[in-house]
Amino acid sequence: MTTTPIHNALELRLIEHIAQYGPITFEAFMDAALYDEQHGYYPSRRRHPGSTPVGTDGDYFTSPSSHPAFGALLALQLEEMWRNLGTPDEFTVVEMGAGDGVLQSDITEYVKRELPEFAKAMSYVATDLSPSAGADSVSDNSALPIGITGCVISNEMLDAHPVNRFVIQNGEVREIFVDYRDGEFVESLGDLSEPEIAGRVDPFLGSLPEFYRGEVNLRLGYWADSVAATLERGYVMTIDYGYERPELYKPTRADGSLRCYYQHTLGQNPLSRIGKQDITAHVDFTAVDHMLMVMGIQRIGKPSQQEFLSNVGIDGFLSEVNDRATTGNISGTEVQEDLAGIGSLIDPEGLGRFRVAVHSRAAVDDGERLRSLTGVVGGVPLTRGHNAPTLNDSAADHARLLRASNPFVSSTQPQPGEMPTWEQMFSDEP
Ligand SMILES: C[S@@+](CC[C@H](N)C(=O)[O-])C[C@H]1O[C@@H](n2cnc3c(N)ncnc32)[C@H](O)[C@@H]1O
């Protein structure tokens, strides 16, 4: 006896569309699965205040959700950017893909507390394609300002862009579409929907094996356009996981970099749990450079998050939190939680592997001045003379990694509902 599959409203719409027009690009499928206003993953996860895709009750952790030290260290870097620009009266931070607004809260709180001169100049605009119902300070993309002096910042936004998928077949690049057959969503192959896909992959055809699969993010160009419209003078700080293109399209990464996250469980089938799970793909940082370069925005550097935060002075924060334990100002458990949270930001197998791509758009008389940034080139740590924020002092909610069961200790394959290790989450061979 065959059973009729039960589909949700989003699936029914996709099925109807496919029946009428034929298979859809993976990019169109991922766009619907993540961002459909009614049933997409982000809008439905964020419709109710308190419900969030990020953090202990969500599907994955991000750096801002792990500890307020992340926002504090970025705040110190932003203050140096402001000084490099000659301490203008107005320095605007524009955060794209701000989600729940945790990073915004941590940065503005730390600037107010520790950097009073900078606080007089800094304003913060947080936007998202799909803002949280509970985060009043995060607006939709229509609030993006134009022509600012300051910094455009994003954390894990580019990896959430819908991507096209391809496979190498008979030595050629073919596109992977989404079709619906015999009661289920399935992959189907076809000619490329956009020549740009071949433009990115063709140079690697000689080294890639048959049936190699990968992704191309064609939306980076739109992102770069909006960055260029927003930023007149200053910096772009783009934090995400990914590689330069030769590393991204490497024969050993034969299944590509597409990943799904559902209740801290890692998966690789984006055609299941449609609208219920997150889908991401590694960022092509070569494309990021190219797209920004044509807009007159040049790369300054791309250290790992571990290098960047170490240059800014995360060790100073770690030893200060340790010292507080000996002075008895804070309980041993709190210290452990703070150390786990701060440490997770530079874990070489986890968030520390992310990249902090920094670009600048200079005015004629800025010369080389903008290039000297402590996070990128090192020097005297910016944390010197400043206090570390703690989980208990922070206005925003953060994950309590120790309470959530420490993702660093387990090295076995996670069971459904159990958290994977950072290594499993970001490894190329899940
Ligand atoms: C993985 S979440 C990261 C959220 C937050 N930055 C953090 O680190 O916790 C990705 C976010 O990017 C947003 N996003 C994706 N594409 C976007 C776009 N084109 N413009 C603005 N936000 C976008 C999503 O809505 C989502 O909130």
The ligand as an SDF file (V2000), in Angstrom:
LIG
                    3D

 27 29  0  0  0  0  0  0  0  0999 V2000
   23.3340   32.7160   10.1820 C   0  0  0  0  0  0  0  0  0  0  0  0
   22.3300   34.0770   10.5090 S   0  0  0  0  0  0  0  0  0  0  0  0
   23.4530   35.1220   11.3730 C   0  0  0  0  0  0  0  0  0  0  0  0
   22.7750   36.1220   12.2730 C   0  0  0  0  0  0  0  0  0  0  0  0
   23.7290   37.0130   13.0780 C   0  0  0  0  0  0  0  0  0  0  0  0
   24.5510   37.8220   12.2060 N   0  0  0  0  0  0  0  0  0  0  0  0
   24.5990   36.2040   14.0200 C   0  0  0  0  0  0  0  0  0  0  0  0
   25.8160   36.1640   13.8010 O   0  0  0  0  0  0  0  0  0  0  0  0
   24.0730   35.6260   14.9780 O   0  0  0  0  0  0  0  0  0  0  0  0
   22.2300   34.8120    8.8890 C   0  0  0  0  0  0  0  0  0  0  0  0
   21.4090   36.0740    8.8460 C   0  0  0  0  0  0  0  0  0  0  0  0
   21.6190   36.7220    7.5980 O   0  0  0  0  0  0  0  0  0  0  0  0
   20.3690   37.2750    7.1770 C   0  0  0  0  0  0  0  0  0  0  0  0
   20.4470   37.5460    5.7320 N   0  0  0  0  0  0  0  0  0  0  0  0
   20.6130   36.6590    4.7240 C   0  0  0  0  0  0  0  0  0  0  0  0
   20.6460   37.2950    3.5380 N   0  0  0  0  0  0  0  0  0  0  0  0
   20.5170   38.6140    3.8060 C   0  0  0  0  0  0  0  0  0  0  0  0
   20.4900   39.7880    2.9990 C   0  0  0  0  0  0  0  0  0  0  0  0
   20.5970   39.7300    1.6800 N   0  0  0  0  0  0  0  0  0  0  0  0
   20.3510   40.9790    3.6120 N   0  0  0  0  0  0  0  0  0  0  0  0
   20.2470   41.0430    4.9630 C   0  0  0  0  0  0  0  0  0  0  0  0
   20.2550   39.9700    5.7790 N   0  0  0  0  0  0  0  0  0  0  0  0
   20.3840   38.7710    5.2090 C   0  0  0  0  0  0  0  0  0  0  0  0
   19.3740   36.2120    7.5990 C   0  0  0  0  0  0  0  0  0  0  0  0
   18.0620   36.6940    7.6620 O   0  0  0  0  0  0  0  0  0  0  0  0
   19.9220   35.8330    8.9700 C   0  0  0  0  0  0  0  0  0  0  0  0
   19.4250   36.6660    9.9810 O   0  0  0  0  0  0  0  0  0  0  0  0
  1  2  1  0
  2  3  1  0
  2 10  1  0
  3  4  1  0
  4  5  1  0
  5  6  1  0
  5  7  1  0
  7  8  2  0
  7  9  1  0
 10 11  1  0
 11 12  1  0
 11 26  1  0
 12 13  1  0
 13 14  1  0
 13 24  1  0
 14 15  1  0
 14 23  1  0
 15 16  2  0
 16 17  1  0
 17 18  1  0
 17 23  2  0
 18 19  1  0
 18 20  2  0
 20 21  1  0
 21 22  2  0
 22 23  1  0
 24 25  1  0
 24 26  1  0
 26 27  1  0
M  CHG  2   2   1   9  -1
M  END
$$$$
